[in-house]
Amino acid sequence: MLKPILKQFLFLFLLLGSANLSAQSFDDLKRKNGKNAFEEDWLKVFVRYTSANSKYTPNYSGFTINVAIREDNSKKWGLRTRYENPTLGDLFYSIVNLSKDIKNGTSTKEVYDDHAHGGGFLGWYQVYLNAYTSGKLIISPGITMGDYIYGSRYDKGNGKKDYDPNGYYFAVGPAIMASYVINKKLWLDGYINYDISVVKVKNDSVDPDYKKPSFMSIGADLNTTYKFFGGFRINKLIDKGINKDNSSRLDISFGMCF
């Protein structure tokens, strides 16, 4: 699943780079009030569709709401930041669905326990530095950091148990983001983040010597000067242990910037 998405991601940037030669610059992304849309808004509010798929456990999906923070700069060596805590949206999803179960006299707690793939209490944070800038293109390497909660519970014939990689992780790693101006009303942000788990909170129910996983995010946002935006993100678990779990989380978002 990851390789086809990565190929499409790279193809999109090559296509935009070779076509649309009359595209405007970042300075031309103006709102009606005269302010620059690329650098103006910092708060993103959106509706999101999330789908989580796993090798051993049932898949699940649903709609959530969430917020994120961004800060952009189009100048050479300028800093750009992103912050989001996906747990807020996941908590909303759990509360809504649990309320439905209580109303109907049923419970899906065991289903919720089967699979967890998301952020922790701190969320996900990236800092990028504009290493290359032109009128229409910015390439910004940086670092990503945050925490992850991952859980996988399934039955190997001896009842449901937790299996590695299972736990709460703190991670850090390299990141890169590229932005391209399509025209004076639209621009595209694409990014790849690679979070390497460096600390695992102790969990006595699993093997303490199991290799810690990594998490890769690939995504893109299409932004407009009308405040609306839409985007997707795939977060992929990279299991370095013997279980070779294969979990991915797809987030498709649509919302506004303020």
N, C-alpha and C positions, 0 to 999 in steps of 0.2 A: 504493500500500500504506500510506503514511504517513497520508494524510488520513482514510481510514476508521478507522484505529486511534485517531487523535486525537479524532475525533467520538465514538467509543465511550468513550474515556477521560473526556471532558467530560460525556457523558451519565450515566456511572456516578456521578460526584460530584454532579451535579444530582439524580439519583434518591435517593442517600443523604441529601442535604440536605433533600429534601422529604418523605421517608418516615422511618419509624423514629424518631418524635419522642420515644420513651421510651428512647432509647439512653443508656447510662451515660457517664461522663466518663473522662478519662485517669487520674484518681486512682483509679478503680474497677477498673483493669486489674491485679488482684492475682493472684499465684500462691498456692499452698497454704501456702508459707512466709511469706506476708504481704508479700513484697516486690513492688514495682511492676514488671510485666513490660515496660512501655514504656521504662523507664529502666535496667533491671537488666543485661541481657545485651549484650555488645559483639562477640562472635565468632560469625560465621555460617559453618556448614559445610554444603555442599549438593552434590547431584547435579544436573547440568545437561544439557539437550538444546540443542545449538546448530545453527542452520541458516543458512548464508550463501548469498546469491543475488546474481548479478552479471549485467550486461547483455551482456558479451562473453565471459565464461568459464564453465566448468561450475560448477553449484551443488554444494555438499557439506554434509553434516550428520553428527552423531554425538553420543555421550554423553561427558561429561567430569565431573570433580570439581574443586571449587575452594573457596576460603575468602574471606570479606570481613569488614570491620570497620565497625561502626556505633556512634554515640554519640548518644543522644537526650535531649532536655530539653523538658518541656511548659510551662515558665514563659515569660512574655512577655520578649522580647529574649534568650532563651536560645539557645545555639548548638547546632547539630546537624551531624554529620559523617558522611560515607560514604567508604570506600576499598575498592578492589578492583583486582587486576591480572588481567585475563582471559587474559593470556599464560600464566599457570600452568596453567590448564585446557586451553588450546590445545596447550601442550607435552605434556601428558599424552595428549591425543588423538593427536598426531603419533607419540609413542613407541609407543603401543599398536598403532596401525595399521602403523607401519613394522616392528615386531616380527613382525606377522602376515605381512607381505610377505616378510621374510627367511626365515621358516619355510616359506613356500610357494614359495620360489625366485623371487619376482617383486619388482618395484619400482614404486612409484607416485610417485617423486620428481618426475617431470614434472607429475603431477596437482597435487601440493602447490604447485608453482611457478606454477600457473595463476592463483591468486587468494589473496590474503591480506587479511584485514579484522579487525583486532584492536588490542589495546593494545601498548605498547612495553615498555621495561624498567622504567619508573617506575610505570605503572598509572594509574588514574582516581581522582580525588579531588574531593570536593565539600564545601563549608562553607555551611550555611544559618543564617539568623537568623530567629527567630520574631517576625514583624512583626504577626501577628494570632493571638490565642489565645482560645478559649472552652472551655466544658466538653467539647465533642465535636469541635471543629475547630481545626486549627493550619495557618496558611499561612506558609511560610518561603521568602522569596527568598534568593538566595545567588550563589556563584560556583562554576564548575567548571574543573578544570585537569587536565592529564595529557599523555600521549604516545600516538601512534598509529603503527602500521605498516600501510601499505596498498600492495598490489602487484597489478598487473593485467598478465598476459602472455598474448597471443593472436596469432593468425596473420592478417595482412592480405594473404596471398599471397606474402609474402617471408620466410616462416619466422617462428617464434615470437620476439617481441620484447617488451620492457617498454614500456608506454604510460602516459602520465600520466592521472590524478594518481598517481604512483608514488614512494614514498619513506617517510621516517621524519619525523614531524611532532611538534612541541610545540604544544599548544593551550590556550587559556583562553577563558572566556566566561560568560554569565549562566546562572543555574539557578533553578528554583523547585520546591518540594516542598510537598504538602498532605497532612495526615493526618486521618483521620476515625474516630471510635469507632463501631463498628457495634453492639456490645453489650459486656457486661462481660468477654467472652472473646475478642473479635475487634476488630482495627482495621486500617485500610487506609492504606498510604503510596503516594502517586502522585507522579511527578516528571517534569520536562522539563528536559534539559540541552542547551545549545548550545555546542559547542566550536569556536572559531575558530582555525585554524592560524596561528600567528604566526612560527614558525621552522621551516624545512625543512633537514634535514641534506643537504649537497651530494650529488648523485647524477649522475655524468657520463653515465649511459646515457639520460637523458631531458632534455627542454627545461628549462633552469634558470629560464626566464622564465614558465613555465606557472603560471597562477593557483593559489594554494594552496587546498585544499578546506576545507570545514567538516564537522562531524559532529554530528548531532542524536540524542539519546537520549530515548525516551519509554518509561516503564515504571511498574509498580505491584507492590507486595508485599502479600499478605494475611497478617497476623501473628496468632498466637494466644498466649494465656497458658500454653499447654501446651508452649511452646518451638518448636513446629513452624511453618513458614512456607512459602509458595509464591508465585512471582511470575514476571513476564515483563519483558523489556526488548527494545526494537527500537533498534538503532543504525544510522542512515542516513547514507551518504555524500552530501554535496552538492558535486558537481563544478561548479566555476565556469569551467572551460576549455571548449575546443571539442569535446573527446571526449564530454562529457556522460555519463560513466559513471554507472551506476545500480546501486549496491551497497547491500545491507541485511543486517544481521546480527540474527537473532532468538535470544535466550537465554531458555529456560524452565527455572526452577530450583525445586527442592524440597529442604528441609533443616531443620536445627535451629539454635537460638541457644544460646550458652553464656556 
